[in-house]
């Protein structure tokens, strides 16, 4: 919440002072990142919806990067990949190394999630070289660089079926007191592991502990996710899925729903299993699409 307050003040400053217009793009991108961790999606929309003819190219590129970040954070890798393709084409000429590094890292994770491990690993390696070419003053302590490192680690682990990079990043973040980065790394680790149906209980405990130090709705969502997976009880998983869907944490919700359906099926609760399986399919159909459902959409709503 403190980061969001500072970011909001920065947005107000650059919005009212014409001499600070050059900082507007970076401020807007950081603001979207802060809003994402508070699940304030309605406030994100004005920052990523704009008239292309009314803004400078560098601002448009940063806004599109922010759009992709929001799409990927909500669980829509195919939509984010489509957004990032245009971003990376523009950034080859526009400079903006930190934004380019973030866009490439997100694209790497999108490719991994979409089943293209070769492309994912290539982009992750390319992102490393971009970061190494940054000026000495730009260190991994910078916000965009930290997020880039996170997505590259997730892309590598997802592509190789390992947990090495995200675990190492989580441990490093814990040692440095970067609780949000630790929680995000562990969250991605749990999402990656869910693809094989196995999530280490120790990871869930660590995620719950890290999430307890994260303020705002984003931290609460991570705690809900970790607690439901640890309890592994169908009704709790279904309730968590509904809560996470309401916050547009659709990737996390899909994991909870899938586990709930399996749990109901194991208990011979066929009607309940069928009900939750429908939610899983609606989520999967949305995730596989290149279009992001509008605000307010949830998979269980009648007619959805």
C-alpha positions as CSV (number, residue, x, y, z in Angstrom):
1,X,0.0,0.0,0.0
2,X,2.9,2.4,0.8
3,X,4.3,1.8,-2.7
4,X,0.9,2.5,-4.3
5,X,0.6,5.7,-2.3
6,X,4.1,6.9,-3.5
7,X,3.3,5.8,-7.1
8,X,0.0,7.7,-7.0
9,X,1.8,10.8,-5.9
10,X,4.3,10.5,-8.7
11,X,1.4,10.1,-11.2
12,X,-0.1,13.3,-9.9
13,X,3.2,15.2,-10.1
14,X,3.9,14.2,-13.7
15,X,0.3,14.8,-14.7
16,X,0.2,18.4,-13.6
17,X,3.7,19.6,-14.5
18,X,4.4,19.8,-18.3
19,X,8.1,19.9,-17.7
20,X,7.9,16.3,-16.3
21,X,6.1,14.8,-19.2
22,X,9.1,12.8,-20.2
23,X,8.7,10.8,-16.9
24,X,5.0,10.0,-17.5
25,X,5.7,6.7,-19.3
26,X,7.8,5.2,-16.6
27,X,5.5,6.5,-13.9
28,X,2.5,5.0,-15.6
29,X,4.2,1.6,-15.9
30,X,5.1,1.6,-12.3
31,X,1.6,2.7,-11.3
32,X,0.1,-0.3,-13.2
33,X,2.5,-2.6,-11.3
34,X,1.4,-1.2,-8.0
35,X,-2.3,-1.4,-8.9
36,X,-1.9,-5.0,-10.0
37,X,-0.6,-6.0,-6.6
38,X,-3.7,-4.4,-5.0
39,X,-6.0,-6.0,-7.7
40,X,-7.3,-2.5,-8.5
41,X,-8.0,-3.5,-12.1
42,X,-10.6,-0.7,-12.8
43,X,-7.9,1.9,-12.1
44,X,-5.6,0.1,-14.5
45,X,-7.9,0.6,-17.5
46,X,-7.4,4.4,-18.0
47,X,-3.7,3.9,-18.0
48,X,-3.7,1.3,-20.8
49,X,-6.6,2.7,-22.9
50,X,-5.4,5.7,-24.9
51,X,-5.6,7.2,-28.4
52,X,-2.4,6.1,-30.2
53,X,-2.4,9.4,-32.2
54,X,-2.5,11.5,-29.1
55,X,0.6,10.2,-27.2
56,X,4.3,10.0,-28.0
57,X,5.6,6.6,-29.2
58,X,7.6,5.9,-26.0
59,X,4.5,6.5,-23.9
60,X,2.5,4.1,-26.1
61,X,5.2,1.4,-25.8
62,X,5.2,1.7,-22.0
63,X,1.4,1.7,-21.9
64,X,1.3,-1.5,-24.0
65,X,3.9,-3.1,-21.8
66,X,1.7,-2.2,-18.8
67,X,-1.3,-3.8,-20.7
68,X,0.6,-7.0,-21.2
69,X,1.7,-7.0,-17.6
70,X,-1.9,-6.8,-16.5
71,X,-3.0,-9.4,-18.9
72,X,-0.3,-11.9,-17.8
73,X,-0.9,-11.1,-14.2
74,X,-4.6,-12.0,-14.6
75,X,-3.7,-15.3,-16.3
76,X,-4.0,-14.6,-20.0
77,X,-0.6,-15.5,-21.6
78,X,-1.9,-15.7,-25.2
79,X,-3.4,-12.2,-25.0
80,X,-0.3,-10.9,-23.4
81,X,1.9,-12.6,-26.1
82,X,-0.1,-10.8,-28.8
83,X,0.4,-7.5,-27.1
84,X,4.1,-8.1,-26.5
85,X,4.8,-9.0,-30.1
86,X,4.1,-5.5,-31.2
87,X,5.9,-4.0,-28.1
88,X,9.1,-5.8,-28.9
89,X,9.0,-4.8,-32.5
90,X,8.7,-1.2,-31.5
91,X,11.3,-1.4,-28.8
92,X,14.0,-2.5,-31.2
93,X,14.1,1.1,-32.3
94,X,12.8,3.0,-29.3
95,X,15.5,2.2,-26.8
96,X,14.1,2.0,-23.2
97,X,16.3,-0.9,-22.1
98,X,14.5,-1.6,-18.7
99,X,11.1,-1.7,-20.5
100,X,12.6,-3.9,-23.3
101,X,14.0,-6.3,-20.7
102,X,10.7,-6.5,-18.9
103,X,8.8,-7.1,-22.2
104,X,11.2,-9.8,-23.3
105,X,11.0,-11.5,-19.9
106,X,7.2,-11.5,-20.0
107,X,7.2,-12.8,-23.5
108,X,9.6,-15.6,-22.4
109,X,7.1,-16.6,-19.7
110,X,4.2,-16.4,-22.2
111,X,5.9,-18.7,-24.6
112,X,6.6,-21.1,-21.8
113,X,3.0,-21.1,-20.8
114,X,1.9,-21.5,-24.4
115,X,4.0,-24.6,-24.8
116,X,7.0,-23.2,-26.7
117,X,10.0,-23.9,-24.4
118,X,12.6,-23.3,-27.1
119,X,11.4,-19.8,-27.7
120,X,11.0,-19.2,-24.0
121,X,14.6,-20.1,-23.2
122,X,15.9,-18.1,-26.1
123,X,14.1,-15.0,-25.0
124,X,15.2,-15.5,-21.4
125,X,18.8,-15.7,-22.4
126,X,18.4,-12.6,-24.7
127,X,16.9,-10.8,-21.7
128,X,20.0,-11.6,-19.6
129,X,22.3,-10.0,-22.3
130,X,20.1,-6.9,-22.3
131,X,20.4,-6.5,-18.5
132,X,24.1,-7.0,-18.7
133,X,24.5,-4.2,-21.2
134,X,22.7,-1.7,-18.9
135,X,24.7,1.2,-17.5
136,X,26.3,0.4,-14.1
137,X,23.9,2.6,-12.3
138,X,21.0,0.4,-13.4
139,X,21.2,-2.6,-11.0
140,X,18.8,-5.5,-10.2
141,X,17.6,-3.3,-7.4
142,X,15.5,-1.4,-9.9
143,X,11.8,-2.4,-9.9
144,X,11.6,-3.3,-13.6
145,X,14.8,-5.3,-13.5
146,X,13.6,-7.3,-10.5
147,X,10.3,-8.2,-12.2
148,X,12.3,-9.1,-15.4
149,X,14.4,-11.5,-13.4
150,X,11.3,-13.0,-11.9
151,X,9.7,-13.7,-15.3
152,X,12.9,-15.1,-16.8
153,X,13.3,-17.5,-13.8
154,X,9.6,-18.6,-14.2
155,X,10.1,-19.1,-18.0
156,X,13.2,-21.3,-17.4
157,X,11.5,-23.4,-14.8
158,X,8.3,-23.8,-16.7
159,X,10.2,-24.7,-19.9
160,X,12.5,-27.3,-18.2
161,X,10.0,-28.7,-15.7
162,X,12.2,-27.7,-12.8
163,X,12.0,-25.4,-9.8
164,X,15.6,-24.4,-9.5
165,X,15.5,-20.8,-10.7
166,X,12.4,-19.7,-8.8
167,X,13.5,-21.4,-5.6
168,X,16.9,-19.7,-5.8
169,X,15.2,-16.4,-6.5
170,X,12.8,-16.9,-3.5
171,X,15.6,-17.7,-1.2
172,X,17.6,-14.7,-2.3
173,X,14.6,-12.4,-2.0
174,X,13.9,-13.8,1.5
175,X,17.5,-13.1,2.6
176,X,17.2,-9.5,1.2
177,X,13.9,-8.9,2.9
178,X,12.1,-8.5,-0.4
179,X,8.9,-10.2,0.7
180,X,6.8,-9.3,-2.3
181,X,9.4,-10.7,-4.7
182,X,9.6,-13.8,-2.6
183,X,5.9,-14.3,-2.6
184,X,5.6,-13.8,-6.3
185,X,8.4,-16.3,-7.0
186,X,6.7,-18.9,-4.8
187,X,3.3,-18.2,-6.3
188,X,4.7,-18.8,-9.8
189,X,6.5,-21.9,-8.5
190,X,3.1,-23.3,-7.2
191,X,1.4,-22.5,-10.5
192,X,4.2,-24.2,-12.5
193,X,4.1,-27.3,-10.2
194,X,0.3,-27.5,-10.5
195,X,0.8,-28.5,-14.1
196,X,2.2,-31.8,-12.9
197,X,-0.4,-32.1,-10.1
198,X,2.2,-31.9,-7.4
199,X,2.9,-28.9,-5.2
200,X,5.4,-29.4,-2.3
201,X,3.6,-28.6,1.0
202,X,6.8,-26.8,2.2
203,X,6.4,-24.4,-0.8
204,X,2.8,-23.7,0.3
205,X,3.9,-23.0,3.8
206,X,6.6,-20.7,2.6
207,X,4.2,-18.9,0.3
208,X,1.7,-18.4,3.1
209,X,4.4,-17.0,5.3
210,X,5.7,-14.6,2.6
211,X,2.2,-13.6,1.6
212,X,1.4,-12.7,5.2
213,X,3.9,-9.8,4.9
214,X,2.3,-8.5,1.7
215,X,-0.3,-5.7,2.1
216,X,-3.4,-5.2,0.1
217,X,-5.7,-7.4,-1.9
218,X,-2.9,-9.1,-3.8
219,X,-1.4,-10.4,-0.6
220,X,-4.8,-11.6,0.6
221,X,-5.3,-13.5,-2.6
222,X,-2.0,-15.3,-2.3
223,X,-2.8,-16.3,1.3
224,X,-6.2,-17.6,0.1
225,X,-4.5,-19.6,-2.7
226,X,-1.8,-21.1,-0.4
227,X,-4.3,-21.9,2.4
228,X,-6.7,-23.7,0.0
229,X,-4.0,-25.8,-1.6
230,X,-2.5,-26.7,1.7
231,X,-5.9,-27.8,3.1
232,X,-6.8,-29.6,-0.1
233,X,-10.5,-29.9,0.7
234,X,-12.9,-29.6,-2.2
235,X,-15.2,-27.0,-0.7
236,X,-12.4,-24.8,0.5
237,X,-10.7,-25.1,-3.0
238,X,-14.0,-24.2,-4.7
239,X,-14.5,-21.2,-2.4
240,X,-10.9,-20.1,-3.0
241,X,-11.5,-20.4,-6.8
242,X,-14.5,-18.1,-6.6
243,X,-12.7,-15.6,-4.5
244,X,-9.6,-15.6,-6.8
245,X,-11.8,-15.2,-9.9
246,X,-13.5,-12.2,-8.4
247,X,-10.0,-10.6,-8.1
248,X,-9.2,-11.7,-11.7
249,X,-6.5,-14.1,-10.5
250,X,-7.7,-16.6,-13.1
251,X,-4.6,-18.8,-13.3
252,X,-4.7,-19.3,-9.5
253,X,-8.5,-19.9,-9.6
254,X,-8.1,-22.5,-12.3
255,X,-5.7,-24.5,-10.2
256,X,-8.1,-24.4,-7.2
257,X,-11.1,-25.4,-9.3
258,X,-9.3,-28.3,-11.0
259,X,-8.2,-29.6,-7.6
260,X,-11.7,-29.1,-6.2
261,X,-13.3,-31.1,-9.1
262,X,-10.8,-34.0,-8.5
263,X,-11.5,-33.9,-4.8
264,X,-15.3,-34.0,-5.3
265,X,-14.9,-36.9,-7.9
266,X,-12.8,-38.8,-5.4
267,X,-15.6,-38.5,-2.8
268,X,-18.2,-39.6,-5.4
269,X,-19.9,-36.2,-5.3
270,X,-20.7,-36.3,-9.0
271,X,-22.9,-33.2,-9.2
272,X,-20.4,-31.0,-7.3
273,X,-17.6,-32.4,-9.5
274,X,-19.5,-31.6,-12.6
275,X,-20.4,-28.1,-11.4
276,X,-16.7,-27.2,-10.7
277,X,-15.5,-28.9,-13.9
278,X,-17.8,-26.5,-15.9
279,X,-16.0,-23.6,-14.1
280,X,-12.6,-25.0,-15.0
281,X,-13.6,-25.4,-18.7
282,X,-14.9,-21.8,-18.8
283,X,-11.7,-20.5,-17.4
284,X,-9.6,-22.6,-19.8
285,X,-11.6,-21.4,-22.8
286,X,-11.0,-17.8,-21.6
287,X,-7.3,-18.3,-21.0
288,X,-6.8,-20.0,-24.4
289,X,-8.4,-17.1,-26.1
290,X,-6.4,-14.0,-27.2
291,X,-9.2,-11.8,-25.9
292,X,-9.4,-10.8,-22.3
293,X,-12.9,-10.9,-20.7
294,X,-14.2,-7.5,-19.6
295,X,-14.1,-6.3,-16.0
296,X,-16.7,-8.1,-13.9
297,X,-16.5,-11.3,-15.8
298,X,-16.4,-14.5,-13.7
299,X,-16.5,-18.0,-15.0
300,X,-19.5,-19.1,-13.0
301,X,-21.9,-16.3,-14.0
302,X,-25.0,-17.5,-15.8
303,X,-24.6,-17.3,-19.6
304,X,-20.8,-16.8,-19.3
